[in-house]
Amino acid sequence: MAIFGVSNQLLQIDTGLIRTYLYNPTTAFAPWKGLGENQVLGQRYFGVTSTTTGATSLQANPSGSPAIFMLVQYLSTSAITTGNLTTAAAPAPVYWTDETYTTVTGITTEALGGTTLGLNFPAGFMMLNTTSLTSLTAAQLVGSYIMIQVAGFLSQAYCSGSSAAGIGSWLVPVAGTLSMNSIAAGSSATYQPFGRQASVLSALTAGLVDVLVGCDII
């Protein structure tokens, strides 16, 4: 296996469970305690995301789709609530808060540069969510080490924008909490995008999009 940058070869994620993993050193809440105790913030995990095998001709590979995940710490000083997490209920967009690019927040006013400039620093998608881990609370999340997806195909991520994202649309930062919107394919993106809407279907469940994620810092 190739090694890129910092690695202690201990980052092990079981396929299908990455959306439940966190380690909070303050509350000691840890579905998998090794995450954070033995790992290095910024470490990558190269894995696959599963697709619905055979749902369409473009989702028929039983081996899934390649993806890159990153270990980061979630920190927010403003109020993020269980209600916010429940509203998203899916992998949600988060933003960088520091120049080591190891800390994220779901609140855009806390991103690098503040209210406006912070929209230029999308980090990726927080995999932890209240559908996958129904007991998740805001208190458990804040300060936790979590996984975000920074590249590759992501199925059914949360999009707070009200309009349905068309195929190929840019998925771009927008002010708010766990917020992201879409602009039409061919438009100029004002801010660094999270990626593109990648669904081969015309629509998904309200508030969800399939994403070809493309916001890794490396």
Backbone bond lengths (Angstrom), bond angles and torsions (degrees), N, CA, C in turn:
res aa  C-N    CA-C-N  psi(-1)  N-CA   C-N-CA  omega(-1)  CA-C   N-CA-C  phi
1 M - - - 1.471 - - 1.517 109.19 -
2 A 1.318 117.46 133.21 1.460 121.58 178.51 1.524 110.46 -71.44
3 I 1.323 116.61 148.33 1.453 122.64 177.99 1.520 108.27 -114.77
4 F 1.325 117.99 126.91 1.449 123.42 178.97 1.526 108.52 -116.37
5 G 1.324 116.98 111.19 1.453 120.33 176.60 1.516 112.31 67.57
6 V 1.353 114.96 -147.66 1.456 121.13 -176.55 1.518 110.96 -65.24
7 S 1.320 116.56 127.70 1.456 120.36 178.23 1.517 109.27 -161.01
8 N 1.338 115.70 135.64 1.459 118.70 172.39 1.523 111.02 -114.15
9 Q 1.330 115.51 13.32 1.457 122.47 175.10 1.532 113.52 59.88
10 L 1.342 116.81 24.98 1.458 119.77 -179.17 1.518 113.24 -111.09
11 L 1.337 117.34 -4.00 1.452 119.57 -175.50 1.520 109.57 -77.31
12 Q 1.316 115.98 101.58 1.462 122.53 -177.08 1.522 108.92 -120.63
13 I 1.313 116.68 121.35 1.457 122.36 -179.91 1.523 108.54 -123.66
14 D 1.310 116.79 125.82 1.453 120.26 177.44 1.519 109.56 -76.19
15 T 1.321 116.91 130.60 1.454 121.57 -179.65 1.520 111.09 -53.76
16 G 1.329 115.63 130.26 1.460 120.88 176.70 1.511 114.34 94.58
17 L 1.369 117.87 -14.33 1.459 119.97 -177.02 1.515 113.00 -109.33
18 I 1.304 118.03 2.38 1.450 121.02 -175.98 1.531 111.94 -63.07
19 R 1.327 117.56 -22.18 1.467 120.99 -179.28 1.530 112.95 -80.88
20 T 1.315 117.79 2.21 1.467 120.18 178.68 1.522 112.45 -117.62
21 Y 1.318 118.55 -5.12 1.463 120.57 -170.01 1.524 113.20 -81.56
22 L 1.331 116.61 130.85 1.446 122.75 167.26 1.515 109.18 -158.82
23 Y 1.323 114.80 157.81 1.462 120.66 173.01 1.520 107.40 -136.69
24 N 1.321 117.39 118.21 1.459 121.73 179.10 1.522 108.90 -108.34
25 P 1.339 118.00 108.18 1.463 120.17 -176.60 1.531 113.28 -69.13
26 T 1.339 117.36 -17.74 1.462 120.64 -179.64 1.519 111.95 -82.54
27 T 1.321 116.54 -48.53 1.462 120.51 -177.66 1.518 112.46 -92.70
28 A 1.332 116.12 -9.72 1.475 122.35 -177.43 1.520 111.82 63.32
29 F 1.355 117.24 19.73 1.455 120.90 176.00 1.514 107.99 -79.84
30 A 1.313 117.69 120.43 1.454 120.26 -174.78 1.517 111.76 -154.94
31 P 1.358 118.55 98.23 1.459 119.59 171.52 1.528 111.33 -57.22
32 W 1.302 116.19 -33.09 1.458 120.40 174.49 1.512 107.43 -135.85
33 K 1.325 117.97 101.84 1.456 121.95 -167.38 1.518 113.39 -70.17
34 G 1.315 117.57 -22.39 1.452 119.31 179.41 1.509 113.63 -63.88
35 L 1.328 116.85 -25.86 1.457 120.45 -179.97 1.522 108.51 -71.65
36 G 1.329 117.34 116.47 1.450 120.92 -178.26 1.511 112.01 101.71
37 E 1.321 118.12 -38.97 1.463 119.79 178.39 1.526 111.05 -74.64
38 N 1.313 116.67 -38.36 1.462 120.94 -173.96 1.519 113.52 -112.46
39 Q 1.320 117.76 0.53 1.453 120.30 -170.77 1.528 111.76 -108.66
40 V 1.331 115.67 168.62 1.453 123.42 179.20 1.523 108.52 -113.07
41 L 1.334 117.47 125.73 1.458 119.92 177.13 1.530 109.51 -57.47
42 G 1.307 115.92 135.73 1.454 121.54 -176.70 1.509 113.14 95.84
43 Q 1.322 117.12 -10.35 1.462 120.04 -179.57 1.524 110.25 -67.14
44 R 1.331 115.69 140.20 1.465 121.53 -179.51 1.526 110.57 -94.90
45 Y 1.314 113.57 150.04 1.458 120.81 168.20 1.521 106.90 -122.11
46 F 1.310 116.61 121.16 1.464 122.01 178.52 1.521 107.44 -96.82
47 G 1.313 116.98 114.51 1.452 120.29 -175.99 1.511 111.92 -142.68
48 V 1.305 115.88 -156.24 1.457 122.01 178.29 1.514 109.00 -131.83
49 T 1.313 115.36 151.89 1.453 121.20 170.68 1.515 107.52 -108.14
50 S 1.295 116.51 139.37 1.461 119.66 -178.00 1.513 110.07 -79.85
51 T 1.307 116.05 149.17 1.456 121.97 172.96 1.520 108.09 -118.65
52 T 1.316 115.92 168.15 1.459 119.91 176.62 1.520 107.41 -78.80
53 T 1.301 115.99 100.49 1.454 121.59 -171.87 1.526 111.79 -55.86
54 G 1.305 114.74 120.98 1.456 119.84 175.25 1.516 115.29 77.77
55 A 1.352 117.88 6.95 1.463 119.40 179.61 1.517 110.89 -62.35
56 T 1.329 115.46 -38.99 1.458 121.37 173.87 1.518 107.20 -141.48
57 S 1.307 116.15 171.40 1.460 119.74 -180.00 1.523 111.37 -64.88
58 L 1.339 117.69 -21.19 1.458 121.18 -178.72 1.524 112.23 -95.31
59 Q 1.332 117.92 2.30 1.460 121.14 179.28 1.532 110.09 -126.98
60 A 1.308 115.94 33.56 1.459 119.09 -171.34 1.517 114.39 -99.34
61 N 1.320 119.01 1.86 1.456 121.00 -179.10 1.528 109.93 -80.71
62 P 1.309 119.22 112.82 1.470 121.06 -177.14 1.525 113.31 -67.47
63 S 1.340 117.36 -14.21 1.463 120.59 179.24 1.520 112.29 -82.67
64 G 1.327 117.75 -6.41 1.453 120.98 179.37 1.519 112.67 83.36
65 S 1.340 115.80 -162.39 1.457 122.28 -173.72 1.529 109.77 -127.06
66 P 1.335 119.43 139.28 1.458 121.12 -177.30 1.526 112.21 -66.98
67 A 1.326 115.84 145.65 1.454 121.37 -179.56 1.519 110.10 -150.80
68 I 1.327 115.96 156.91 1.460 121.97 176.34 1.521 108.76 -121.22
69 F 1.321 115.35 129.19 1.462 122.50 177.80 1.527 108.97 -116.66
70 M 1.331 115.76 159.66 1.463 120.66 -176.46 1.519 109.02 -138.29
71 L 1.331 116.77 138.30 1.454 122.35 176.32 1.522 109.24 -85.29
72 V 1.336 117.30 123.16 1.463 123.02 -178.63 1.522 109.36 -137.27
73 Q 1.318 116.27 172.80 1.461 120.88 173.11 1.523 109.03 -110.00
74 Y 1.341 115.03 134.13 1.468 119.22 176.45 1.522 108.67 -92.69
75 L 1.338 116.17 120.96 1.460 121.40 177.18 1.525 108.94 -136.90
76 S 1.310 117.01 128.67 1.455 121.38 171.89 1.518 107.99 -139.89
77 T 1.327 116.08 141.03 1.456 120.64 178.79 1.518 111.06 -98.45
78 S 1.321 117.18 -28.35 1.463 121.02 174.17 1.527 108.64 -77.25
79 A 1.309 115.74 167.76 1.466 119.97 -174.97 1.522 111.05 -73.77
80 I 1.323 115.88 119.33 1.458 120.10 163.63 1.519 105.05 -114.34
81 T 1.290 117.49 133.78 1.459 121.76 -170.57 1.509 111.55 -114.56
82 T 1.304 114.72 163.30 1.461 119.67 173.03 1.520 109.60 -59.42
83 G 1.355 115.93 -32.52 1.464 120.23 176.65 1.520 112.06 -61.00
84 N 1.358 116.87 -40.90 1.465 120.13 175.72 1.517 111.28 -59.81
85 L 1.334 115.37 -44.36 1.462 120.58 -178.21 1.517 111.37 -67.19
86 T 1.311 116.57 -37.37 1.467 120.79 179.89 1.517 111.00 -70.42
87 T 1.332 116.69 -36.32 1.468 120.34 176.90 1.520 110.52 -61.78
88 A 1.328 116.18 -42.85 1.471 119.36 178.10 1.524 110.27 -69.81
89 A 1.327 117.22 -56.11 1.475 123.51 175.65 1.524 113.72 51.08
90 A 1.330 116.56 28.10 1.464 123.05 -179.93 1.523 106.54 -164.40
91 P 1.340 118.74 166.42 1.460 118.88 174.95 1.520 110.74 -52.11
92 A 1.342 116.15 127.52 1.463 120.64 -170.67 1.525 111.18 -122.74
93 P 1.341 117.14 152.97 1.464 121.03 -178.27 1.520 112.19 -68.22
94 V 1.340 115.34 138.79 1.458 121.94 175.86 1.522 108.94 -132.58
95 Y 1.340 115.28 164.84 1.463 122.35 -171.19 1.528 110.94 -127.70
96 W 1.351 116.25 150.67 1.459 120.95 177.81 1.522 110.83 -72.24
97 T 1.339 116.05 141.84 1.464 120.47 178.37 1.524 112.83 -115.87
98 D 1.328 119.03 -11.11 1.461 120.71 -175.80 1.518 110.75 -140.87
99 E 1.335 115.72 161.81 1.449 120.91 -175.13 1.524 113.73 -85.24
100 T 1.323 117.16 5.29 1.470 118.95 167.44 1.522 109.83 -90.41
101 Y 1.314 117.14 -9.64 1.461 123.42 -179.76 1.525 111.75 53.45
102 T 1.339 113.37 51.23 1.464 120.80 175.76 1.526 111.73 -131.14
103 T 1.336 116.93 -2.26 1.462 121.46 -176.41 1.518 109.55 -126.26
104 V 1.345 115.85 135.95 1.463 120.25 -176.75 1.521 111.11 -129.97
105 T 1.331 114.43 163.02 1.456 122.37 173.67 1.522 108.22 -143.32
106 G 1.324 116.25 154.59 1.452 120.44 175.27 1.514 112.51 -92.43
107 I 1.339 117.46 0.85 1.466 122.39 -174.80 1.527 108.58 -109.35
108 T 1.315 117.49 116.98 1.465 120.80 -169.46 1.520 113.23 -65.44
109 T 1.329 118.95 -28.07 1.468 120.43 179.82 1.519 111.87 -66.41
110 E 1.338 117.27 -17.06 1.461 121.45 -179.63 1.525 112.75 -97.38
111 A 1.313 116.85 -2.21 1.464 120.16 -179.14 1.526 110.24 -72.28
112 L 1.331 116.94 165.85 1.460 121.35 178.38 1.525 110.84 -52.23
113 G 1.325 116.57 124.55 1.457 119.89 178.81 1.505 114.58 92.15
114 G 1.331 117.74 -8.21 1.461 119.99 176.22 1.513 113.70 83.23
115 T 1.329 115.57 -156.47 1.455 123.29 -167.67 1.522 114.00 -51.63
116 T 1.326 117.99 -47.80 1.459 120.41 -176.04 1.519 112.32 -95.89
117 L 1.333 116.30 -53.63 1.461 119.41 -176.65 1.517 111.91 -64.59
118 G 1.329 116.80 -27.30 1.453 120.58 -179.83 1.513 113.43 -61.29
119 L 1.327 116.75 -22.74 1.461 120.02 178.93 1.529 111.57 -69.34
120 N 1.326 117.04 -11.75 1.457 120.63 177.48 1.523 112.71 -83.33
121 F 1.357 117.68 0.11 1.454 120.01 -172.67 1.534 112.80 -126.41
122 P 1.334 117.17 58.71 1.465 118.75 174.20 1.524 110.40 -68.32
123 A 1.328 116.88 134.47 1.460 120.85 -176.97 1.526 112.40 -94.35
124 G 1.327 115.85 -38.25 1.456 120.36 -174.78 1.510 109.49 149.41
125 F 1.312 116.37 -153.67 1.464 121.18 -176.88 1.525 110.27 -118.90
126 M 1.340 115.60 122.79 1.453 121.91 175.70 1.517 109.00 -67.84
127 M 1.329 117.05 117.09 1.451 119.90 -175.09 1.529 112.28 -72.98
128 L 1.311 117.32 -32.87 1.458 122.03 178.90 1.526 110.26 -61.20
129 N 1.331 117.27 134.56 1.462 119.97 -179.49 1.529 110.10 -159.28
130 T 1.324 116.55 164.80 1.463 120.99 -172.81 1.520 113.74 -81.49
131 T 1.327 117.61 -6.28 1.463 118.96 171.43 1.522 109.72 -81.32
132 S 1.337 115.90 -41.98 1.458 120.39 -179.47 1.518 112.30 -78.06
133 L 1.337 117.44 -36.07 1.460 122.86 177.66 1.524 107.46 -125.39
134 T 1.313 116.14 89.88 1.466 121.59 -170.73 1.521 113.14 -65.73
135 S 1.334 118.05 -20.79 1.462 121.28 -178.49 1.523 113.16 -87.99
136 L 1.328 118.12 -0.21 1.458 121.90 -174.70 1.521 111.88 -61.49
137 T 1.350 116.63 133.63 1.458 122.74 174.89 1.524 109.36 -121.59
138 A 1.333 115.96 163.76 1.456 121.10 178.16 1.521 110.80 -62.89
139 A 1.323 117.29 -38.37 1.463 121.59 -179.66 1.520 111.57 -62.74
140 Q 1.318 117.27 -36.32 1.460 121.17 178.29 1.525 111.16 -71.21
141 L 1.330 115.93 -34.69 1.459 120.55 -176.19 1.522 112.48 -72.50
142 V 1.328 117.73 -46.98 1.466 121.15 -173.18 1.529 110.30 -63.75
143 G 1.318 116.09 122.45 1.454 122.26 -178.06 1.514 113.97 92.85
144 S 1.327 117.37 -6.63 1.462 120.98 -175.95 1.520 112.01 -78.80
145 Y 1.329 114.99 153.12 1.449 122.57 167.34 1.527 107.01 -87.27
146 I 1.309 116.17 126.94 1.459 121.66 -175.47 1.531 109.39 -135.60
147 M 1.321 115.71 174.21 1.452 121.49 175.58 1.519 109.69 -108.07
148 I 1.334 116.03 136.28 1.460 120.58 171.53 1.532 108.05 -119.76
149 Q 1.323 116.04 149.99 1.465 119.41 174.09 1.512 108.48 -94.07
150 V 1.342 116.10 129.64 1.457 120.83 -176.35 1.527 112.95 -115.71
151 A 1.330 117.69 -11.44 1.464 120.43 179.15 1.522 109.66 -158.69
152 G 1.334 114.86 154.61 1.458 120.38 177.62 1.520 113.09 98.35
153 F 1.323 114.73 -176.14 1.467 120.77 -177.02 1.526 111.25 -82.02
154 L 1.322 116.37 131.48 1.462 123.18 176.96 1.518 108.80 -125.47
155 S 1.309 116.18 121.63 1.463 121.15 -179.07 1.514 111.11 -89.55
156 Q 1.315 116.61 128.08 1.457 125.13 171.76 1.531 112.71 57.95
157 A 1.325 114.95 70.11 1.456 122.79 171.71 1.524 108.90 -94.39
158 Y 1.333 115.81 160.27 1.463 120.86 -177.96 1.524 110.29 -81.91
159 C 1.331 116.00 132.51 1.464 122.65 174.93 1.516 107.86 -127.76
160 S 1.334 116.52 116.37 1.468 120.39 -175.40 1.519 112.97 -76.74
161 G 1.343 117.60 -14.75 1.459 120.49 179.87 1.514 111.58 -61.47
162 S 1.334 116.17 146.68 1.464 120.85 -174.26 1.521 113.37 -80.62
163 S 1.330 117.24 -26.85 1.456 119.12 -177.44 1.517 110.74 -89.90
164 A 1.314 115.98 148.75 1.464 120.70 179.91 1.523 109.83 -70.02
165 A 1.304 116.73 135.84 1.468 121.63 -179.84 1.519 109.70 -82.87
166 G 1.332 117.13 123.61 1.444 121.11 178.03 1.520 111.08 -76.79
167 I 1.311 116.78 160.94 1.463 121.46 -179.76 1.527 109.83 -59.13
168 G 1.329 115.82 128.82 1.458 121.42 -179.34 1.507 114.67 87.87
169 S 1.342 117.75 -3.81 1.461 120.20 -179.49 1.518 111.32 -62.38
170 W 1.338 116.22 144.26 1.457 120.34 170.26 1.518 108.79 -70.40
171 L 1.328 116.35 137.06 1.466 121.60 174.61 1.516 106.63 -106.60
172 V 1.327 116.17 112.85 1.459 121.16 -165.63 1.525 111.90 -122.02
173 P 1.344 116.81 155.62 1.462 121.48 176.92 1.527 111.69 -62.31
174 V 1.323 114.55 148.53 1.466 121.39 174.42 1.520 107.00 -149.35
175 A 1.325 117.58 146.33 1.455 122.01 -175.45 1.523 111.27 -60.71
176 G 1.332 115.73 141.08 1.457 120.61 177.85 1.516 111.73 143.28
177 T 1.320 115.61 -159.24 1.461 122.82 179.58 1.519 109.03 -113.76
178 L 1.325 116.47 122.79 1.467 122.85 -175.53 1.528 110.07 52.25
179 S 1.321 115.43 48.14 1.466 121.18 -167.84 1.522 113.52 -109.27
180 M 1.322 114.43 143.75 1.460 123.48 177.55 1.516 107.55 -161.64
181 N 1.327 116.65 147.93 1.457 120.61 178.22 1.523 108.56 -134.69
182 S 1.301 116.66 178.59 1.464 121.05 -179.63 1.519 110.36 -124.64
183 I 1.331 115.05 149.13 1.453 121.14 169.95 1.520 107.46 -128.57
184 A 1.311 116.34 153.52 1.453 121.34 -170.68 1.521 112.28 -62.54
185 A 1.317 115.19 147.30 1.464 121.23 174.36 1.519 109.12 -55.81
186 G 1.329 116.66 137.29 1.459 121.72 -178.81 1.505 113.51 94.30
187 S 1.353 116.74 -13.85 1.456 120.46 177.14 1.520 109.96 -78.74
188 S 1.327 115.85 161.77 1.460 120.91 175.28 1.520 108.92 -88.77
189 A 1.311 116.40 125.91 1.452 120.63 179.49 1.529 109.88 -78.78
190 T 1.339 117.02 126.34 1.469 121.37 -179.86 1.518 110.76 -69.17
191 Y 1.330 115.75 -38.56 1.453 121.23 -178.54 1.529 109.90 -118.37
192 Q 1.336 115.01 162.79 1.462 120.19 174.02 1.526 109.03 -54.38
193 P 1.328 119.72 122.70 1.462 121.23 -177.04 1.519 112.91 -79.98
194 F 1.327 115.78 158.43 1.462 121.20 170.80 1.522 110.63 -74.18
195 G 1.325 116.00 -28.58 1.454 121.14 -178.34 1.511 109.78 157.87
196 R 1.314 116.37 -154.26 1.465 121.93 179.92 1.516 110.65 -123.58
197 Q 1.330 115.11 150.21 1.461 120.04 172.94 1.512 107.25 -67.97
198 A 1.336 115.76 123.05 1.460 119.92 -169.99 1.514 113.59 -116.63
199 S 1.314 118.08 10.73 1.453 119.23 -178.16 1.514 111.19 -69.61
200 V 1.334 115.70 141.07 1.456 119.55 173.49 1.525 110.11 -90.64
201 L 1.317 115.36 1.01 1.451 120.64 177.63 1.520 109.19 -99.21
202 S 1.303 118.21 158.26 1.458 121.04 -177.22 1.515 111.69 -74.57
203 A 1.335 118.04 -26.28 1.460 120.22 -178.50 1.514 109.74 -158.75
204 L 1.316 115.76 151.09 1.456 122.24 172.71 1.521 107.97 -116.63
205 T 1.335 116.76 -175.82 1.448 120.39 174.71 1.519 109.25 -55.50
206 A 1.326 117.43 144.78 1.459 122.53 -177.61 1.522 111.26 -50.47
207 G 1.349 116.10 131.97 1.445 121.10 177.09 1.509 115.05 85.50
208 L 1.332 118.81 0.87 1.456 122.02 -178.90 1.525 111.17 -118.73
209 V 1.335 115.75 146.12 1.462 120.93 176.52 1.525 109.34 -139.68
210 D 1.314 116.16 152.42 1.462 121.47 168.79 1.524 106.78 -90.82
211 V 1.332 117.23 136.33 1.465 120.46 -171.44 1.525 111.00 -126.88
212 L 1.322 115.92 133.67 1.447 121.06 162.75 1.522 104.78 -91.54
213 V 1.338 115.34 95.97 1.463 121.09 -171.92 1.526 109.98 -72.88
214 G 1.338 116.07 137.16 1.450 119.52 -178.17 1.514 112.38 -148.44
215 C 1.335 118.38 53.61 1.475 119.40 -177.60 1.523 112.74 -129.04
216 D 1.327 117.94 26.15 1.455 119.67 176.11 1.529 109.23 -65.08
217 I 1.333 117.19 147.63 1.462 120.54 -179.04 1.524 111.87 -83.84
218 I 1.317 117.43 -8.33 1.469 121.34 -177.95 1.532 109.30 -112.10
